[in-house]
Amino acid sequence: MERVETDLAEHIIQLAGEAPSHIIWPALHKTREQVGELFKAHHTDPGALETVEQMVNSARRNLREKFMAADVGISGANFLIADTGAICTVTNEGNAELTTTPPRVHIVTAGIEKLVPSMVEAMTMLRLLVRSATGAELTQYTTFHTGPKRAGDVDGPEEFHIVLVDAGRTTMLAEGLAEMLRCLRCGACMNHCVVYRQIGGHAYGATYPGPMGSVITPSLDGLEKSQDLPRACTLNGQCQEVCPVAIPLPKLIRGWRTKAWVQGYEPLHTAWALRIWEFLAVRPVLYQLASNMALRIMPVFAKGGWISKMPLAGGWTRYRDMPKPQGGTFLAQYKKHQAAK
């Protein structure tokens, strides 16, 4: 049995044997040259691969053969419409239509949170999804599938099956994460996340990267296995600002951090460091004294303006160099600024 990804970007990373790095643009990390090499190695009669248009044509030729020969097409669903039994798929390339129409059997797999009461709600959510994901009014291909081929239909599947997936979603409800089930998978939170933009999707090591993944993954895979993800956040709130369904991502991420602390998943040295910081943070005089001491001690370990090794720094200097502190503390700069007025 051969499984073929039909979205162009998913097709690229399937050929590369890699995981996606973004929920909307899975091959965001690939260069044009790398894609050309992949198509040359894996496509039958790839043709010229010098331009993006030639690469797209090569993918179209090879994927169309797969579409026409497939016995079963498996799709997801952006929305499941309860009152009509229809499903809605949204793509920019038309691959959903070719996956669901030529094959004899169409199987839909979708999370239980994709259910909406009627077409009215579906259209509202559709507008939110598309504008947040691509900035457009509507994607090129928005299709409503209503079941198997009927008498008189020119095309369509002979069999139509819908598989509702729980996979931890009811657990999320029980854990107080119901707000996360509103997620449309638009990727807006990733695009504005300062951490994601610096490290990329693969650094998360999970199906869902970015702020949304920092909330979803601990529930699906267990907090013990993914305790680092909620800490990959500055809590600046940009993700919540751009979320089209107003998911309070910073609040949910803080909730996972609290659970990790209470359940003892934090490393001992981290726990002690946080306790010391907590002690100092509520005592401004001691906090300022400790900050001033650090400013005087840290330059001792610097060479050429960078600190490559320093006691008690942990991972801050294990994998990268830390810049030498300069300019004084924020409080000192603030006092200087106020005095100059």
C-alpha positions as CSV (number, residue, x, y, z in Angstrom):
1,M,0.0,0.0,0.0
2,E,1.4,3.4,-1.0
3,R,0.4,6.5,1.0
4,V,0.8,9.8,-0.9
5,E,0.6,13.3,0.5
6,T,-1.2,15.5,-2.0
7,D,-0.7,19.0,-0.7
8,L,2.4,20.4,-2.6
9,A,4.3,21.3,0.6
10,E,3.4,18.1,2.3
11,H,4.5,16.2,-0.8
12,I,7.8,17.9,-0.6
13,I,8.5,17.0,3.0
14,Q,7.2,13.5,2.5
15,L,9.8,13.0,-0.2
16,A,12.4,14.5,2.1
17,G,11.3,12.2,5.0
18,E,10.9,15.3,7.3
19,A,8.2,16.7,9.6
20,P,6.4,19.9,8.7
21,S,7.7,23.1,10.2
22,H,4.6,25.2,9.9
23,I,0.9,24.3,10.0
24,I,0.0,26.3,6.9
25,W,3.3,26.2,5.0
26,P,4.8,22.8,6.0
27,A,7.9,23.2,3.7
28,L,8.7,26.7,4.9
29,H,12.2,25.6,5.8
30,K,13.1,24.3,2.3
31,T,14.9,26.3,-0.4
32,R,14.0,26.2,-4.1
33,E,17.2,24.4,-4.8
34,Q,16.5,21.7,-2.2
35,V,13.0,21.1,-3.7
36,G,14.5,20.8,-7.2
37,E,16.9,18.1,-6.0
38,L,14.1,16.2,-4.3
39,F,11.9,16.3,-7.4
40,K,14.9,15.2,-9.6
41,A,15.5,12.2,-7.3
42,H,11.9,11.1,-6.8
43,H,9.7,12.2,-9.7
44,T,9.2,10.1,-12.8
45,D,10.3,12.2,-15.8
46,P,10.7,15.4,-13.7
47,G,11.6,17.6,-16.7
48,A,13.3,20.9,-16.3
49,L,13.5,22.1,-12.7
50,E,15.1,25.5,-13.0
51,T,12.1,27.7,-12.1
52,V,9.4,27.5,-9.5
53,E,6.8,27.1,-12.3
54,Q,8.7,24.1,-13.7
55,M,8.8,22.5,-10.3
56,V,5.1,23.0,-9.8
57,N,4.4,21.4,-13.2
58,S,6.6,18.4,-12.3
59,A,4.6,17.9,-9.1
60,R,1.3,18.3,-10.9
61,R,2.2,15.6,-13.5
62,N,3.4,13.2,-10.9
63,L,0.6,13.7,-8.4
64,R,-2.1,13.6,-11.1
65,E,-1.1,10.0,-11.9
66,K,-1.5,9.1,-8.2
67,F,-4.9,10.8,-8.0
68,M,-6.3,8.9,-11.0
69,A,-4.9,5.6,-9.8
70,A,-6.0,5.8,-6.2
71,D,-8.5,3.4,-4.7
72,V,-9.1,5.4,-1.5
73,G,-8.9,9.1,-0.8
74,I,-8.4,10.2,2.8
75,S,-9.1,13.8,3.7
76,G,-9.5,15.9,6.8
77,A,-12.2,18.4,7.3
78,N,-12.1,22.0,8.3
79,F,-15.7,21.9,9.4
80,L,-18.4,19.2,9.9
81,I,-21.8,20.7,9.5
82,A,-24.3,18.9,11.8
83,D,-27.7,19.8,10.3
84,T,-26.8,18.7,6.7
85,G,-24.1,16.1,7.3
86,A,-21.8,17.9,4.9
87,I,-18.1,18.4,5.4
88,C,-16.1,21.5,4.3
89,T,-12.5,21.4,3.0
90,V,-10.4,24.4,2.3
91,T,-7.2,24.3,0.1
92,N,-5.2,26.6,-2.1
93,E,-4.3,23.9,-4.6
94,G,-7.4,21.9,-5.3
95,N,-5.8,18.7,-3.9
96,A,-8.7,18.0,-1.6
97,E,-11.1,17.9,-4.6
98,L,-8.8,15.4,-6.5
99,T,-8.4,13.4,-3.3
100,T,-12.1,13.1,-2.7
101,T,-13.6,12.8,-6.2
102,P,-11.8,10.3,-8.5
103,P,-11.1,7.5,-5.9
104,R,-13.9,5.0,-5.3
105,V,-13.8,5.5,-1.5
106,H,-13.6,8.8,0.4
107,I,-12.7,8.5,4.1
108,V,-12.9,11.7,6.2
109,T,-11.0,11.8,9.5
110,A,-11.7,14.9,11.7
111,G,-11.5,15.9,15.3
112,I,-14.8,16.1,17.3
113,E,-14.2,19.9,17.8
114,K,-14.7,20.4,14.0
115,L,-18.5,20.0,14.4
116,V,-20.6,23.2,13.9
117,P,-24.4,23.4,14.1
118,S,-25.2,24.7,10.7
119,M,-24.0,26.4,7.5
120,V,-24.4,29.8,9.2
121,E,-21.7,29.0,11.8
122,A,-19.6,27.3,9.2
123,M,-19.5,30.4,7.0
124,T,-18.6,32.6,9.9
125,M,-15.7,30.3,11.0
126,L,-14.6,30.0,7.4
127,R,-14.1,33.7,7.0
128,L,-12.1,33.8,10.2
129,L,-10.0,30.9,9.2
130,V,-9.1,32.1,5.7
131,R,-8.3,35.7,6.7
132,S,-6.1,34.7,9.6
133,A,-4.3,32.0,7.6
134,T,-3.7,33.7,4.3
135,G,-5.0,37.2,4.5
136,A,-7.5,36.5,1.7
137,E,-11.3,36.8,1.6
138,L,-11.6,33.1,0.6
139,T,-9.2,30.4,-0.5
140,Q,-9.1,29.3,-4.2
141,Y,-10.9,26.0,-3.3
142,T,-13.7,25.8,-0.7
143,T,-15.7,22.7,-1.2
144,F,-18.7,21.2,0.6
145,H,-18.9,17.4,0.3
146,T,-22.3,15.9,1.0
147,G,-21.8,12.1,0.7
148,P,-21.3,9.4,-2.0
149,K,-22.2,9.8,-5.6
150,R,-25.9,9.8,-6.3
151,A,-27.8,8.7,-9.4
152,G,-27.1,11.1,-12.2
153,D,-23.9,12.5,-10.7
154,V,-21.0,12.6,-13.1
155,D,-18.3,11.9,-10.6
156,G,-17.8,11.4,-6.9
157,P,-16.9,8.4,-4.6
158,E,-19.1,5.3,-4.4
159,E,-18.5,5.1,-0.6
160,F,-18.3,7.9,1.9
161,H,-17.2,7.4,5.5
162,I,-16.6,9.9,8.4
163,V,-14.3,9.0,11.3
164,L,-14.7,11.2,14.3
165,V,-11.4,11.5,16.2
166,D,-11.1,12.1,20.0
167,A,-7.4,11.5,20.5
168,G,-7.2,13.4,23.8
169,R,-9.8,16.1,23.0
170,T,-12.2,15.0,25.8
171,T,-9.2,14.9,28.1
172,M,-8.6,18.6,27.2
173,L,-12.2,19.3,28.2
174,A,-11.6,17.6,31.6
175,E,-8.3,19.5,32.1
176,G,-9.9,22.9,31.7
177,L,-8.6,23.4,28.1
178,A,-11.9,23.7,26.4
179,E,-10.9,27.1,25.0
180,M,-8.1,25.5,23.0
181,L,-10.7,23.3,21.2
182,R,-11.8,26.5,19.4
183,C,-8.5,26.5,17.4
184,L,-9.0,26.8,13.7
185,R,-5.4,25.8,12.9
186,C,-4.8,29.0,11.0
187,G,-1.2,29.5,12.1
188,A,-1.5,33.1,13.1
189,C,-0.2,32.6,16.6
190,M,3.0,31.0,15.1
191,N,3.6,33.9,12.7
192,H,3.6,36.4,15.5
193,C,5.4,34.3,18.2
194,V,8.9,35.7,18.9
195,V,10.1,32.2,20.0
196,Y,8.8,30.4,17.0
197,R,10.2,33.0,14.6
198,Q,13.7,32.5,16.1
199,I,13.8,28.6,16.4
200,G,11.4,27.4,13.8
201,G,8.9,24.6,14.0
202,H,11.2,21.6,14.1
203,A,12.7,22.7,17.4
204,Y,9.4,21.9,19.2
205,G,9.7,18.2,18.3
206,A,5.9,17.9,18.1
207,T,3.1,17.7,15.6
208,Y,1.9,21.2,16.5
209,P,4.6,23.8,17.0
210,G,4.3,27.4,18.3
211,P,2.0,28.7,21.0
212,M,-0.9,26.3,20.0
213,G,1.5,23.3,20.3
214,S,2.7,24.4,23.7
215,V,-0.9,24.0,24.9
216,I,-2.1,21.0,22.9
217,T,1.0,18.8,23.0
218,P,1.2,18.3,26.8
219,S,-2.5,17.2,26.8
220,L,-2.1,14.8,23.9
221,D,1.4,13.4,24.7
222,G,1.6,14.0,28.5
223,L,3.2,16.8,30.4
224,E,6.1,14.6,31.5
225,K,7.2,14.2,27.8
226,S,6.6,17.8,26.7
227,Q,7.2,19.9,29.8
228,D,9.7,22.1,27.9
229,L,7.1,23.4,25.5
230,P,5.1,25.6,27.9
231,R,8.4,27.2,28.9
232,A,9.2,28.2,25.2
233,C,7.1,31.3,25.6
234,T,7.8,34.9,26.7
235,L,4.1,35.5,27.6
236,N,4.1,38.7,25.6
237,G,0.5,38.0,24.5
238,Q,0.9,38.6,20.8
239,C,-0.5,35.2,20.0
240,Q,-3.7,36.0,21.9
241,E,-4.0,39.4,20.1
242,V,-4.0,37.8,16.6
243,C,-6.0,34.7,17.4
244,P,-9.3,34.9,15.4
245,V,-11.2,33.0,18.1
246,A,-9.6,34.8,21.1
247,I,-8.0,31.8,22.7
248,P,-6.2,32.9,25.9
249,L,-3.0,31.2,25.0
250,P,-0.7,32.9,27.6
251,K,-3.2,31.9,30.3
252,L,-3.3,28.3,29.2
253,I,0.5,28.1,28.9
254,R,0.9,29.5,32.4
255,G,-1.5,26.8,33.5
256,W,0.8,24.1,32.1
257,R,3.8,25.7,33.8
258,T,2.0,25.6,37.1
259,K,1.1,22.0,36.7
260,A,4.7,21.1,35.8
261,W,5.8,22.9,39.0
262,V,3.2,21.3,41.2
263,Q,3.8,17.8,39.8
264,G,7.6,18.1,40.3
265,Y,8.6,18.0,36.6
266,E,10.9,21.0,36.9
267,P,14.6,20.1,37.3
268,L,15.9,20.6,40.8
269,H,18.3,23.4,39.9
270,T,15.4,25.2,38.0
271,A,13.1,24.9,41.0
272,W,15.8,26.4,43.3
273,A,16.6,29.2,40.9
274,L,12.9,30.1,40.6
275,R,12.5,30.0,44.4
276,I,15.5,32.4,44.8
277,W,14.1,34.7,42.1
278,E,10.7,34.6,43.8
279,F,12.3,35.6,47.1
280,L,14.2,38.5,45.5
281,A,11.4,39.7,43.2
282,V,9.1,40.7,46.2
283,R,12.0,42.5,47.9
284,P,13.1,45.4,45.7
285,V,16.1,46.4,47.7
286,L,17.6,42.9,47.7
287,Y,16.6,42.4,44.0
288,Q,18.5,45.6,43.1
289,L,21.5,44.5,45.2
290,A,21.6,41.1,43.5
291,S,21.3,42.7,40.0
292,N,24.2,45.1,40.7
293,M,26.4,42.2,42.0
294,A,25.6,40.2,38.8
295,L,26.6,43.2,36.6
296,R,30.0,43.3,38.4
297,I,30.7,39.6,38.5
298,M,29.6,38.5,34.9
299,P,32.2,40.7,33.0
300,V,34.9,38.7,34.8
301,F,34.0,35.6,32.6
302,A,33.8,37.6,29.4
303,K,36.3,37.5,26.5
304,G,35.9,39.8,23.6
305,G,32.5,40.9,24.8
306,W,31.1,37.4,25.0
307,I,30.7,34.9,27.9
308,S,31.2,31.3,26.7
309,K,31.3,29.7,30.1
310,M,30.1,30.8,33.5
311,P,29.2,28.9,36.8
312,L,25.5,28.5,37.5
313,A,24.5,29.6,34.0
314,G,23.3,26.2,33.0
315,G,22.0,26.0,29.4
316,W,22.6,29.7,28.8
317,T,26.3,29.0,28.0
318,R,26.2,25.3,27.3
319,Y,25.2,25.7,23.6
320,R,25.8,29.3,22.8
321,D,27.7,32.4,24.0
322,M,26.1,35.1,26.1
323,P,26.8,38.7,25.4
324,K,28.5,40.6,28.1
325,P,26.1,42.8,30.1
326,Q,26.5,46.5,29.6
327,G,24.6,49.7,30.0
328,G,23.5,49.2,33.6
329,T,20.2,47.8,34.9
330,F,16.9,49.0,33.7
331,L,16.2,50.7,37.0
332,A,19.5,52.6,36.8
333,Q,18.8,53.7,33.3
334,Y,15.3,54.8,34.3
335,K,16.6,56.9,37.3
336,K,19.2,58.5,35.0
337,H,16.5,59.3,32.4
338,Q,14.2,60.8,35.1
339,A,17.0,62.9,36.5
340,A,17.8,64.3,33.1
341,K,14.3,65.7,32.7
